[in-house]
Amino acid sequence: MLDSTEDSKARFSTGVQDVEGAPNFSWEHPVPDNDFWRTFNYPTARNFLQCFSEPEGHALQLNEKYGDKIQPEKLVVLANILEENIKKDEEGLGHGKPLWETDHAKWQRYMLALSGIYFEQGDEDKQLQGLESLIEHRDDTRNLSFHHGLAGLLVRKGEFARAEELEREVTPWLDGKLGRDCPQSMSSRRIIAKALWGQGKTSEAQGTLTEIRENIELMRKGQFAMYMDEEERQTEEVAEQFMKGDLKSNIFS
């Protein structure tokens, strides 16, 4: 969903690049490289934009109306759009029924986007409520992707034992679905490493980082090679966080 005034470049998880040569995976979506979106982390921007068709996105005129606003004001704008859309859909086509009953796919996109916004706002209570709702009302009980987001939040809240228990279910699911060398499996193991460290299990945490580094090497000749540098950066950042005692960064990705 690119602005009509922009060229063929957009932001992806790997950075700003030509749309034509961007990674072709389901978790990649072009984010306009403009004043409005440049201040957002990639997952938050992507998840919001995936809620709308290209014409719908253009009609919002986010860069034209709010490109010069400060980040807290931008976040309120996005949250209001999503929350109002949910309300409108429930009161309109849904005839008062919850949106997850009448259009589950749309509701799931909205809630995932809101979760990222609440994360950037630092509203852990709303993010927790949203993730738990996504888990409760998921249409496929085999889907553990929202457990992954919840485990990351629990690390941030200091609930390390629960985070570890939850994420240990997610890791083999991701390994089986995408492979040990996929970015999501790396992220899952980083959450486990943080959860272990937070419980004082420092040797196990360091061992998990070693396992991640070995898995990153598997990326070199595989389909996820373009993510290798970023996975190395994030993993070494976690190692630095262990030294500083900061376990709150980079848990929503």
C-alpha positions as CSV (number, residue, x, y, z in Angstrom):
1,M,0.0,0.0,0.0
2,L,2.2,2.8,-1.3
3,D,1.3,6.5,-1.5
4,S,0.8,7.7,-5.0
5,T,3.5,10.3,-4.6
6,E,6.1,7.7,-3.8
7,D,8.3,5.6,-6.1
8,S,8.8,1.9,-6.2
9,K,10.6,1.8,-2.8
10,A,9.0,0.8,0.5
11,R,10.0,-0.4,3.9
12,F,10.0,-4.1,4.7
13,S,11.4,-6.0,7.7
14,T,14.7,-6.0,6.0
15,G,14.7,-2.2,5.5
16,V,13.8,0.2,2.7
17,Q,14.2,-1.4,-0.8
18,D,12.6,-1.8,-4.2
19,V,9.2,-3.5,-4.0
20,E,10.1,-5.7,-6.9
21,G,13.1,-7.3,-5.1
22,A,11.5,-7.5,-1.6
23,P,11.3,-10.8,0.3
24,N,8.2,-12.8,-0.8
25,F,6.8,-14.1,2.5
26,S,3.4,-13.7,4.1
27,W,4.8,-11.6,7.0
28,E,6.2,-9.0,4.6
29,H,4.1,-6.1,3.5
30,P,5.2,-2.8,1.9
31,V,5.1,0.1,4.3
32,P,5.4,3.6,2.7
33,D,8.7,5.3,3.5
34,N,7.1,8.7,4.5
35,D,6.9,11.0,7.4
36,F,3.9,9.3,9.0
37,W,5.1,5.7,8.9
38,R,8.9,6.3,9.3
39,T,8.5,6.6,13.1
40,F,6.7,3.2,13.6
41,N,8.4,-0.1,14.2
42,Y,7.8,-2.4,11.2
43,P,5.4,-4.9,12.7
44,T,3.1,-2.2,13.9
45,A,3.0,-0.5,10.6
46,R,2.6,-3.7,8.6
47,N,-0.2,-5.1,10.8
48,F,-2.2,-1.8,10.5
49,L,-1.8,-1.6,6.7
50,Q,-2.9,-5.2,6.2
51,C,-6.3,-4.3,7.6
52,F,-7.1,-2.3,4.5
53,S,-7.2,-2.6,0.8
54,E,-4.9,-0.3,-1.2
55,P,-7.8,2.1,-2.0
56,E,-9.0,2.1,1.6
57,G,-5.5,2.9,2.8
58,H,-5.1,5.8,0.4
59,A,-8.5,7.2,1.5
60,L,-7.2,7.5,5.1
61,Q,-4.6,10.1,3.9
62,L,-2.5,9.4,7.0
63,N,0.7,11.1,5.7
64,E,-1.2,14.1,4.4
65,K,-3.2,14.7,7.5
66,Y,-0.8,13.5,10.3
67,G,2.7,13.2,8.9
68,D,3.9,16.1,11.0
69,K,2.4,14.8,14.3
70,I,4.4,13.4,17.2
71,Q,4.3,9.7,17.7
72,P,1.8,9.5,20.6
73,E,-0.7,11.5,18.5
74,K,-0.2,9.2,15.5
75,L,-0.8,6.1,17.7
76,V,-4.1,7.6,18.9
77,V,-5.1,8.2,15.3
78,L,-4.5,4.6,14.3
79,A,-6.1,3.1,17.5
80,N,-9.2,5.3,16.9
81,I,-9.5,4.2,13.3
82,L,-9.4,0.5,14.2
83,E,-11.6,0.7,17.3
84,E,-14.2,2.8,15.4
85,N,-14.2,0.3,12.5
86,I,-14.8,-2.6,14.9
87,K,-17.7,-0.7,16.5
88,K,-19.2,0.2,13.1
89,D,-19.0,-3.3,11.8
90,E,-20.5,-4.8,14.9
91,E,-23.4,-2.3,15.0
92,G,-23.9,-2.4,11.2
93,L,-23.5,-5.7,9.4
94,G,-23.1,-7.6,12.6
95,H,-26.4,-6.4,14.0
96,G,-24.8,-6.1,17.5
97,K,-22.9,-9.4,17.4
98,P,-19.2,-9.4,18.1
99,L,-17.1,-9.0,15.0
100,W,-15.2,-12.2,15.7
101,E,-18.5,-14.1,15.1
102,T,-19.5,-12.3,11.9
103,D,-16.1,-11.7,10.2
104,H,-13.4,-13.5,12.0
105,A,-10.6,-12.8,9.6
106,K,-11.2,-9.0,9.7
107,W,-11.6,-9.0,13.5
108,Q,-8.3,-10.9,13.8
109,R,-6.5,-8.4,11.6
110,Y,-7.9,-5.5,13.6
111,M,-7.0,-7.0,16.9
112,L,-3.5,-7.9,15.9
113,A,-2.9,-4.3,14.7
114,L,-4.3,-2.9,17.9
115,S,-2.0,-5.1,19.9
116,G,1.0,-3.6,18.2
117,I,-0.3,-0.1,18.8
118,Y,-0.9,-0.8,22.5
119,F,2.6,-2.1,22.6
120,E,4.0,1.1,21.2
121,Q,1.8,3.1,23.6
122,G,3.2,1.1,26.6
123,D,-0.3,0.0,27.5
124,E,0.4,-3.5,28.7
125,D,-3.1,-4.1,30.1
126,K,-4.8,-3.4,26.8
127,Q,-2.2,-5.4,24.9
128,L,-2.7,-8.4,27.3
129,Q,-6.5,-8.2,26.9
130,G,-6.2,-8.1,23.1
131,L,-3.8,-11.1,22.9
132,E,-5.8,-13.2,25.3
133,S,-8.9,-12.4,23.2
134,L,-7.1,-13.4,20.0
135,I,-6.2,-16.7,21.7
136,E,-9.6,-17.3,23.1
137,H,-11.5,-16.7,19.8
138,R,-9.0,-18.1,17.3
139,D,-10.6,-20.2,14.6
140,D,-7.8,-22.7,14.5
141,T,-6.7,-24.1,17.9
142,R,-3.5,-25.3,16.2
143,N,-2.4,-21.7,15.6
144,L,0.0,-20.7,18.3
145,S,1.2,-17.4,16.8
146,F,-0.7,-15.3,19.3
147,H,0.8,-17.3,22.2
148,H,4.2,-16.1,20.8
149,G,3.1,-12.5,21.2
150,L,1.7,-13.2,24.6
151,A,4.9,-14.8,25.9
152,G,6.9,-11.8,24.7
153,L,4.5,-9.5,26.7
154,L,4.8,-11.7,29.8
155,V,8.6,-11.4,29.6
156,R,8.2,-7.6,29.6
157,K,5.8,-7.9,32.6
158,G,8.3,-10.1,34.5
159,E,6.2,-13.2,34.4
160,F,9.1,-15.3,33.3
161,A,8.0,-18.8,34.3
162,R,4.6,-18.5,32.5
163,A,6.4,-17.0,29.5
164,E,8.8,-19.9,29.3
165,E,6.0,-22.5,29.6
166,L,3.9,-20.8,26.9
167,E,6.8,-20.2,24.5
168,R,8.1,-23.8,24.8
169,E,4.9,-24.9,23.1
170,V,5.4,-22.3,20.3
171,T,9.0,-23.2,19.4
172,P,8.4,-26.8,18.0
173,W,5.3,-25.6,16.3
174,L,7.3,-22.9,14.4
175,D,10.1,-25.3,13.7
176,G,7.7,-27.7,12.1
177,K,5.8,-25.1,10.2
178,L,8.6,-23.0,8.9
179,G,11.9,-24.6,9.9
180,R,14.5,-24.0,12.6
181,D,16.1,-21.4,10.4
182,C,13.1,-19.1,10.1
183,P,13.1,-15.7,11.7
184,Q,10.1,-16.6,13.9
185,S,11.9,-19.6,15.4
186,M,14.8,-17.3,16.3
187,S,12.5,-14.9,17.9
188,S,10.8,-17.7,19.8
189,R,14.1,-18.9,21.2
190,R,15.1,-15.4,22.2
191,I,11.9,-15.2,24.3
192,I,12.8,-18.5,26.0
193,A,16.3,-17.2,26.7
194,K,15.0,-14.1,28.3
195,A,12.4,-16.0,30.3
196,L,15.2,-18.4,31.5
197,W,17.5,-15.5,32.4
198,G,14.7,-13.8,34.3
199,Q,14.3,-16.9,36.5
200,G,18.0,-17.0,37.2
201,K,18.6,-19.9,34.9
202,T,21.6,-18.2,33.3
203,S,23.4,-21.3,32.0
204,E,20.3,-22.5,30.2
205,A,19.7,-19.0,28.8
206,Q,23.2,-18.8,27.5
207,G,22.8,-22.3,26.0
208,T,19.7,-21.1,24.2
209,L,21.6,-18.2,22.7
210,T,24.2,-20.7,21.5
211,E,21.5,-22.7,19.9
212,I,20.1,-19.6,18.2
213,R,23.6,-18.7,16.8
214,E,23.9,-22.3,15.4
215,N,20.4,-21.9,13.8
216,I,21.4,-18.6,12.3
217,E,24.2,-20.3,10.5
218,L,21.6,-22.6,8.9
219,M,20.2,-19.4,7.3
220,R,23.3,-18.8,5.2
221,K,22.4,-21.0,2.2
222,G,18.6,-21.3,2.8
223,Q,15.5,-19.3,1.8
224,F,15.8,-17.0,4.9
225,A,19.4,-15.8,4.2
226,M,18.3,-12.2,3.8
227,Y,17.3,-12.2,7.5
228,M,20.6,-13.5,8.8
229,D,22.2,-10.1,9.6
230,E,19.2,-8.9,11.5
231,E,18.9,-12.1,13.5
232,E,22.5,-11.9,14.5
233,R,22.0,-8.3,15.6
234,Q,18.9,-9.1,17.6
235,T,20.5,-12.1,19.3
236,E,23.7,-10.2,20.3
237,E,21.5,-7.4,21.6
238,V,19.8,-10.0,23.9
239,A,23.2,-11.1,25.1
240,E,24.0,-7.4,25.9
241,Q,20.6,-7.1,27.7
242,F,21.6,-10.0,29.9
243,M,24.7,-8.1,30.9
244,K,22.7,-5.0,31.7
245,G,19.7,-6.7,33.2
246,D,17.2,-5.3,30.7
247,L,14.8,-7.9,29.4
248,K,12.1,-5.5,28.0
249,S,13.4,-4.7,24.5
250,N,12.6,-6.4,21.1
251,I,9.9,-8.7,22.3
252,F,7.2,-7.8,19.9
253,S,8.4,-9.0,16.5
